[in-house]
Amino acid sequence: MIKKLFSLLLLITNGFCYCQSLDVTPNGLRDSSDNEKTFIVLKIDNMIAKQLYDNAIKYIHKNYKSPEDVIKGKVDGEYLKFNTFKSNFLYVNNSGANILTDAKYTTELNFKDGKVKYEIVSLEIYAQTGGYQVLFTGGVFEGYPIYNKKGKLLREETKKEIEMYFNSEINRIQGALIGKNSKDDW
């Protein structure tokens, strides 16, 4: 509940809401308005690709301990790929036991004038104690599936938590891209 209130507060204090969002589906993270797409496009008026790219680089430098280590690919003004590790990502309910997980994921950003293509190209969510991973689809003996093999939702809370996390990240990155999260006006 506190996470939900924090995310709502984050949206309000940033002064805009993200219209583009990701949904957790049996096939992975998908654009909420078109589940065929594995990416969303952030429309950012009045900014050229190079400005958006430079703001994304600033975002990484301000938010990661070792920015050069997390950046896995870049083409100046066009493309950026970076890894994120999130400790204590979420709890997964497994027959009444709450399993704490960590997450590793890779984000790709492609830049054009006035827009940025945002995509999570890889995502691993795994129990801190080892063993099983959170799966988008699978059997209960394969890990912690969100959906069963027939597409039935098994872990609604896990689905919501993942969506909330990534949609908050989209909001943060979009704010950084337009320069809204900058605290340079001291």
C-alpha positions as CSV (number, residue, x, y, z in Angstrom):
1,M,0.0,0.0,0.0
2,I,2.8,2.4,0.9
3,K,4.5,1.7,-2.5
4,K,1.3,2.5,-4.3
5,L,0.9,5.8,-2.4
6,F,4.5,6.7,-3.1
7,S,4.1,6.0,-6.8
8,L,1.0,8.2,-6.9
9,L,2.8,10.9,-5.0
10,L,5.8,10.6,-7.4
11,L,3.4,11.1,-10.4
12,I,1.7,14.1,-8.8
13,T,5.0,15.8,-7.8
14,N,6.5,15.4,-11.2
15,G,3.6,17.4,-12.6
16,F,2.6,15.0,-15.4
17,C,1.5,11.4,-15.8
18,Y,2.8,8.9,-18.2
19,C,0.3,8.2,-20.9
20,Q,2.4,5.4,-22.2
21,S,2.7,2.4,-19.9
22,L,3.8,-1.2,-19.8
23,D,1.6,-4.2,-18.8
24,V,2.7,-7.6,-17.6
25,T,1.2,-10.2,-19.9
26,P,1.8,-13.9,-20.4
27,N,4.3,-12.9,-23.1
28,G,6.3,-10.4,-21.0
29,L,6.2,-6.7,-20.7
30,R,4.1,-5.1,-23.4
31,D,2.7,-1.7,-24.4
32,S,-0.6,-1.3,-22.6
33,S,-2.2,0.2,-25.6
34,D,-0.9,-2.4,-28.1
35,N,0.1,-5.8,-26.6
36,E,1.9,-6.7,-29.8
37,K,4.6,-4.2,-29.0
38,T,7.4,-4.9,-26.5
39,F,8.2,-1.2,-26.4
40,I,6.6,2.2,-25.8
41,V,7.3,5.5,-27.5
42,L,7.7,8.6,-25.3
43,K,6.7,11.7,-27.2
44,I,8.7,14.7,-26.1
45,D,7.9,17.8,-28.1
46,N,10.4,20.5,-29.0
47,M,13.6,18.4,-28.3
48,I,16.0,17.0,-30.8
49,A,17.4,13.5,-30.6
50,K,20.8,14.7,-29.4
51,Q,19.2,16.7,-26.5
52,L,17.2,13.6,-25.4
53,Y,20.3,11.4,-25.6
54,D,22.4,13.9,-23.6
55,N,19.7,14.0,-20.9
56,A,19.5,10.2,-20.8
57,I,23.3,10.1,-20.2
58,K,22.9,12.7,-17.4
59,Y,20.2,10.6,-15.9
60,I,22.5,7.5,-15.8
61,H,25.4,9.5,-14.4
62,K,23.2,10.9,-11.6
63,N,21.4,7.7,-10.7
64,Y,24.0,4.9,-11.0
65,K,27.2,4.4,-8.9
66,S,29.3,3.3,-11.8
67,P,27.7,4.8,-14.9
68,E,30.3,3.5,-17.3
69,D,29.9,0.0,-16.0
70,V,26.1,-0.1,-16.6
71,I,26.2,1.4,-20.1
72,K,26.5,-1.6,-22.4
73,G,26.1,0.2,-25.7
74,K,25.7,3.7,-27.1
75,V,25.7,5.7,-30.3
76,D,25.9,9.4,-29.7
77,G,22.5,11.0,-30.2
78,E,20.8,7.8,-31.4
79,Y,21.0,4.8,-29.0
80,L,21.7,3.9,-25.4
81,K,21.6,0.5,-23.7
82,F,22.1,0.1,-20.0
83,N,21.8,-2.5,-17.2
84,T,20.1,-2.1,-13.9
85,F,20.3,-4.2,-10.7
86,K,17.5,-3.7,-8.2
87,S,18.0,-5.3,-4.8
88,N,14.9,-6.1,-2.8
89,F,12.8,-5.7,-5.9
90,L,9.5,-7.3,-4.6
91,Y,8.0,-10.0,-2.5
92,V,6.4,-13.0,-4.2
93,N,3.7,-14.9,-2.3
94,N,4.5,-18.6,-2.6
95,S,1.8,-20.6,-0.8
96,G,1.7,-18.0,2.1
97,A,5.5,-17.5,2.3
98,N,6.8,-14.2,1.1
99,I,9.9,-14.6,-1.0
100,L,12.1,-11.6,-1.4
101,T,13.5,-11.1,-5.0
102,D,16.2,-9.1,-6.8
103,A,15.9,-8.0,-10.4
104,K,18.4,-7.4,-13.2
105,Y,17.2,-5.8,-16.4
106,T,18.5,-4.1,-19.6
107,T,16.9,-1.0,-21.0
108,E,17.3,0.2,-24.6
109,L,16.5,3.8,-25.6
110,N,16.4,4.9,-29.2
111,F,16.3,8.6,-29.9
112,K,14.6,10.6,-32.7
113,D,13.6,14.2,-32.8
114,G,10.6,14.6,-30.4
115,K,10.5,10.9,-29.3
116,V,12.2,8.1,-27.5
117,K,11.6,4.4,-28.0
118,Y,11.8,2.7,-24.5
119,E,12.2,-1.0,-24.2
120,I,13.1,-3.5,-21.5
121,V,15.0,-6.1,-23.6
122,S,15.9,-8.5,-20.8
123,L,14.5,-9.0,-17.3
124,E,15.4,-11.5,-14.6
125,I,13.6,-11.6,-11.3
126,Y,14.9,-14.2,-8.9
127,A,14.7,-15.2,-5.3
128,Q,17.4,-13.9,-3.1
129,T,17.7,-17.3,-1.5
130,G,18.6,-18.8,-4.8
131,G,16.7,-21.3,-6.9
132,Y,13.5,-20.1,-8.6
133,Q,12.8,-17.1,-10.8
134,V,9.6,-15.1,-11.3
135,L,8.3,-16.2,-14.8
136,F,5.7,-14.4,-16.9
137,T,4.3,-17.8,-17.9
138,G,5.0,-21.3,-16.6
139,G,4.2,-24.2,-14.3
140,V,4.4,-24.0,-10.6
141,F,7.4,-26.4,-10.5
142,E,9.3,-24.2,-12.9
143,G,9.5,-21.1,-10.7
144,Y,7.0,-18.4,-9.6
145,P,4.8,-17.9,-12.7
146,I,2.6,-14.8,-12.9
147,Y,0.4,-16.6,-15.4
148,N,-0.1,-20.4,-15.9
149,K,0.5,-22.0,-19.2
150,K,-3.1,-21.4,-20.2
151,G,-2.8,-17.7,-19.6
152,K,-4.7,-17.6,-16.3
153,L,-3.4,-15.0,-13.9
154,L,-1.9,-16.6,-10.8
155,R,-0.1,-13.8,-9.0
156,E,-2.1,-10.6,-9.4
157,E,-0.1,-8.7,-6.7
158,T,3.2,-9.6,-8.4
159,K,1.8,-8.4,-11.8
160,K,0.7,-5.1,-10.2
161,E,4.0,-4.6,-8.4
162,I,6.1,-5.1,-11.6
163,E,3.8,-2.8,-13.6
164,M,4.0,-0.1,-10.9
165,Y,7.8,-0.3,-10.7
166,F,8.4,-0.1,-14.5
167,N,5.8,2.6,-15.0
168,S,7.3,4.7,-12.3
169,E,10.7,4.2,-14.0
170,I,9.2,5.3,-17.3
171,N,7.9,8.4,-15.5
172,R,11.3,9.1,-13.9
173,I,13.2,8.7,-17.2
174,Q,10.7,10.8,-19.1
175,G,11.1,13.5,-16.5
176,A,14.9,13.3,-16.9
177,L,14.6,13.4,-20.7
178,I,12.7,16.7,-20.6
179,G,15.0,18.1,-17.9
180,K,12.2,18.1,-15.3
181,N,14.1,16.1,-12.7
182,S,17.1,18.4,-12.8
183,K,18.1,20.0,-9.6
184,D,20.6,22.4,-11.2
185,D,18.7,25.5,-10.4
186,W,20.2,26.1,-7.0
